Amino acid sequence: MSTKAQTATEYMIILAVVIIIALIVVGVMDGIPGIGTGARSRASASYWSTAKIAVTSYSVVASATDPAKLKIRNNLRDAITIEYVNMSISGSNVATKNLTQTNVTLGVGAEKEFTGPVTGLCNAAGDAWTSNIWIKYTDDETGAVYTFTGQGNKLEGVCAQS
């Protein structure tokens, strides 16, 4: 009779461990609604903050004249001149070609904020958004022209209040 009690106790302990692991996984993924969006957003921010042309901070404001702000840093070994920064959603261009500045020179490790109007990305504060980024730049040392797209990594965030 004691083996049945021992088996039942072991079963309940194993079940409790499985439930705790499941709760930890759900917590890491920011809860059930929109499972994985929080983790995906953090992964996007992590990639873009360390990329060779890094987007170190960004925000998109719902219902504002110039809602998109991207702070871009040069992580390359040579100075570069950024010709333009483009954002798009679902393959359609939603930002003007130039987020305010054109032909901005960034030394090694230098940062510059780019701003510009974005339509169709945010309808209301709290909405999640995803955008492709294109950064066209010239390597000042060699004169070669490149377009950096983040190797398929999209920039993701949540719309801020205006």
QUIJOCOR-V341808 format. One record per run of one state. SS is the DSSP state (A for helix, B for strand, O for the rest). FROM is the first residue (numbers start at 1). TO is the last residue. If there is no record, write none. Layout:
ss:SS from:FROM to:TO
ss:SS from:FROM to:TO
This chain:
ss:O from:1 to:1
ss:A from:2 to:28
ss:O from:29 to:36
ss:A from:37 to:50
ss:O from:51 to:52
ss:B from:53 to:61
ss:O from:62 to:67
ss:B from:68 to:74
ss:O from:75 to:79
ss:B from:80 to:89
ss:O from:90 to:91
ss:B from:92 to:93
ss:O from:94 to:94
ss:B from:95 to:95
ss:O from:96 to:103
ss:B from:104 to:106
ss:O from:107 to:110
ss:B from:111 to:116
ss:O from:117 to:117
ss:B from:118 to:118
ss:O from:119 to:127
ss:B from:128 to:139
ss:O from:140 to:144
ss:B from:145 to:148
ss:O from:149 to:154
ss:B from:155 to:158
ss:O from:159 to:159
ss:B from:160 to:160
ss:O from:161 to:162
